[in-house]
Amino acid sequence: MKPLIPWFEPPVLNIPIGDFTLPLHGFGVLVAIGFVVGGNQAMQRATRLSMDPEVINRLIGWLVFGTFLGGHVGYGLMYKPQEYFANPIEFLKVWQGLSSFGGFAVCVPIAVWFFWKEKVPSIWAYCDCLAYGLTVGWFFGRMGCFVAHDHPGTPTDFWLGVYGMCPGLGRDVACHDMGLYEALWSIGMYGVFRLLDRRALVPGVMTLALGACYGPVRFAMDFLRPAVTDVRYAGFTPGQYWSIALTLICVGFAVQRARSGQAPVGPAAFPQPSREPGR
C-alpha cells in the first residue's frame, strides 16, 4: 500500500486585531489544547481518588514553563550544540525547536519539588495522575508536531507516510512522520491507562509504566530519523541514549515500588455509592 497522507501546508489562522494581525499556528493551538485537556484529565483522576485536584491545577503553569524551557535548551544541547554555543541567544528562543527528553528532564524535578512543597500525602499517587493526563496531552502536542511537519523521518512507502516533508526531497516523496507515530502511541497509552484506572494500583505504576513503555518505542523510532536532521554519537541519536536511561530508571523504580509493600489505591479501593433496588 502506498502512503496515504498528502502534503499540506501547516495551518495558520490569521486573526485581525485592528491594524495588527495575530497568526495562530496549528502547532501552538494543539499544544495549548494538550495542556488544557491533559491537565483536566489529571485533575479528574485526582478527584476520583479523593485527592486534591487544585494541587495539579497550580502545577500546570510550572509544567508549561518547564516544557518550553527544558525542551528548547535540551534541543540545542543535543541536536545543535555548536550552533547554539556559538550564538547563545538561540537558547532563549524557546519557540524554536523542542526536545521531549529535555522537557522531561526539567518537568519531572519540578513536579516532584512542587508536590513535596505542597506536602501531598503521596508524591507517587499525584505523579500517576499527571502521567494519566500526560498521555492525552501528549497526543495533542505531537499532533501539533504532525501538522507542522516538525519531525520528518526517512523516505518510506508505508501507508502512514506523509508526502513532501522529507528534508531535501520533493513533494512526490513520502517520509515517516515521527510526530504522528508518537501521537498514535500516546493515545493508545491513554486507552491502556483508562483500563488500568478501573483497578486499584500501587502508587507509581502509571508513571513508571509510561516511561518504561516510551523508552523502547522511542529507541526504535529513532532509527527512522534521517542523519541530516539527527546527529549520531557512536551510531545512536541523543534520543536513543536518553531512551535507554529512561527505560532502566523506570524499570529499577518499578521493582522498588513492587517491593515497597504500599497498599494499592484506585477507584476500586473506594466505596461506591449504593443504588436502591429498581433505580
N, C-alpha and C positions, 0 to 999 in steps of 0.2 A: 504494500500500500504506500502511495506517495504521501508526502507531507500535506496536511490539510489546512494549515493556518497561513493565509496570505499576508503579504506585507501590509502594514497600516501605519499611518503617521501617529506618533504619540499624541494623545488627545490633550488639547488645551482649550479652556473656556475663558474667553476674554470678557471681563465684566467692566463696563464703562462706569467710572465714578467721576462725574464732572468732566474735566479735561484730561483726566488720568484713566488709563486702562489697567485693570488688575488682572494679570494672567493667572489662572488656576490650572496647574498642570495635573494630569491624571495621577502621576506618581504621588504628589503631595496630598491630593484628596484621598486616595486609597490608604496611604499611611495614617492619615488623621482618622479615617474611619476605623482602621485597625486598632488604634489606641482606644477609641471610644467603645467599640464593640468588645474588644478583648478585656478592657477594664470592667465593663459591665458584667461580662460573664464571670470574671474572677470575683466580683462583689456578690453576684447572685449565689455562687457556690459558698462563699463565706456565710451568707445569710442562712442558707440551708443547713449549715453545720453549726448554727448558733454562735458564729464568730462575728467580730465587728467589721462590717464592710467598709466603714468610713476610714479605717486604717489603710486599706488598699486604695481608697479614693484619694487620700492625702499623699500616697506614694507615687501615683501616676505621673505627676509633674516631674518628679525626680527621675523617673524612668525615661520620660521624653528627653530630658537633658542628657542622661547617660547614653541613650541610644544614639543620638546625633553626635555628641562629643566623642564618646568612645568609638563609635562606628567609624567616624571620619578619621580620627587620629590612627586607629588601627589600620584603616585602608592605606593611609600614607606610609606607615611604618612597614607594612607587609608587602605592598604592591608597588609603591613608588618612592622608596626611601631616598634615593639620590636626588630626585626632583624636588621632594618636599624639604629635605635638609638644605638644598641649595637655595631655596626660596621659602623660608619658614612661615611666611604669611599664608601659604597654602594650608597649613594646619588649622587655620581659623575659618576656612571656607567650608563649614560643616554641611552645607547643602550639596557639595560636590563629592560624590563617592562615599559609600558606606560599606563597612565590613561587619557581617553578623557577629563574628567572633570578637571583634573589637567592642561591639555593643555589649555582648555577654560579659566580657572582662570587666566592664565598668558597672553595668547594671546589677550583676549578682552581688558584689560587695555593697553597693548602695542599698539594695533590698534587705540584705542581712543586717546592715548597720541600722537601717530605719526601723525594722521590726524589733531589734534589740533596744533601740532608743524608746520605742513605744511600749516596751515591757509586755509584749504579747505572750500568752501562756505557752505557745509552741511555734517557734520560728518555722519549723518544717511544715506544719499544717498550713500556715499562711503562704509559704512558698508554693505549696501544692495548688492553692487557689490561683496564684499567679501563673503557674505552669498550665493549668486548665484554661485560663483566659488567653495565654500566650499562643496556644495552638490556633485559635480562630483569628486572633490579632495578626499573627504571623502570615496567615493565609492572605489577608487583605494587603499586608505590607509587601509580600512577594508578588501579588498580582499587580501592585504598583510598579515593581521592577519589570514585570512582563509587559505592561502597556508602554513602558519607557524603553524597551529593548535594552535593558541595562546589563544583562548577564548573558552575552552570546557564548555559545559553545562551538564545537567543531561541526563541519558540514555533515548532513545526515539525510537519509531517505525515510527516517522514522515518521510515523503519521502525525506525531505531535511536533514535528519540526516547524520552524517559523521562517518563511521566506524573507530574504532581504536584510537580515540582521547580522550576517557573517562579516567580521572585520576584513575589509579589503576586497570583498567579493560582491557580485552583482545581485540584483533583485530576483534573479531566477534561481538562486541557490538557497537552500534552506539549512538552518542550523538548529542544534539543540538549544533550548531556552532554559537556562538554569533557574531563572526566577519562576517560570511556570511549573517546573518539576517540583521545586520546593513548596510552591503553593498547594499543589495536589497532595504532596506528602503531609503537609501540616493540617489540611482539612481532614485527611484520613486519620491523623493522630487525634484530632478533635472528636471524631466519631468513636475511636477506641476509648478515649477518656470519658465520653458520655456513658459508655457501657461500664467502665470501671467505677464510675461515680455512683452506681447503684449498690455498690458493696462498701463495707467498712474496710479501710485500708490503713496500714501503718503509716503515720505521717512521714512524708519524704518520698513515698513510692512514685507519685506522679512526676515530681521534679526530677528525680533520678532516671525514671523511665524515659522522659523526654530527651534528656541529654544522651543517655546510652543508646537510644534509637537514632538520634540525629547524627551522632559521630560516624557510624559506618555508612549511613546513607550519603552524607556529605563527602566522606572519603572516596566513595565510589564515583559520585557525580563529578568530582574534580578531575577525573581522568578525561572527561568530555570537554574540558576547558582548553581553548587554544593557547599555545605558548606565547603568542604575541600579546595577549592581554593578562596572562597569569604567569608570573615568574616562577621558575623551578629552582629548588635547592636540593642537590643530590637526587634529582628526579621527581621530587614531590613539591606540590604547591604549599604555601604557608597554611592554607586552609586544611590541607591533609595532615600536617603536623598538629594543628590545633584539634583536629578530629580525633586523632589517636589519644592525645592528652585528655580530651573531654570524655571519651569512652572509658578510659582507665580510671579516671577520677570518679565518674558516676558509678561504675561497677564496684569500685572499692567502697564508696559510701553506701551503696545498696547492701553490700554484705554486712557492713557495720549496722545499718538500720535493721536488717533482718535479725541480727543477734542482740539488738537493744532490749528486746522484751517489752517495748512500749505497746500499749493496748491499741488496736485498730480504732479508727474513728471514721465516721461517714454517715450518710443518710440512714443506713440500716442500723446504726448504733443509737439512733434517737427514736423515742416513741412517736408513732404516727397517730394522727387524730382518729378517734374511733367513729364509726359510722353506725347510726341506728338502723335496725332492720327495716327494709323497704325503702331506704333513702339512697 
